[in-house]
Amino acid sequence: MSKTPQVQEQLSELEKAMDVIINVFHQYSRREGDRDTLTKNELRLLIEKQLVNYLRHVKNKATIDQIMTDLDINKDQQISFCEVMLLITRVTIATHEHLHDVEDQQQQQQQQQQHKHQHHH
């Protein structure tokens, strides 16, 4: 069966986000070499252009070489979609934790302002 776009129902927010991830991957994977994997250069470009803000939330900073070695599970010097999803997952988890940390700090500041003589831990 071929996919017919007109039959496709309205995508959910999560499905739209998945489409964006796939589309961004292909924007970079099709630049050189295999059309469905990232070379080190393509990976570097994707990280520099697409993960510049959220990569800051990852606790252990790594160089592109380290990231490439870490993600390249089958050691073929190419990063597949599955392998790049490991990086996106790690960055998403780190960002989620960061947002909670910021939220906690804001709540603590509000509590300190409201209750100057009480300490909350």
Secondary structure, DSSP 8 states (H G I E B T S, - for coil): ----GGG-----HHHHHHHHHHHHHHHHHTSSSSTTEE-HHHHHHHHHHHSTTGGGG-SS---HHHHHHHH-TT-SS-EEHHHHHHHHHHHHHHHHHHHHHHHHHHHHHHHHHH-TT----
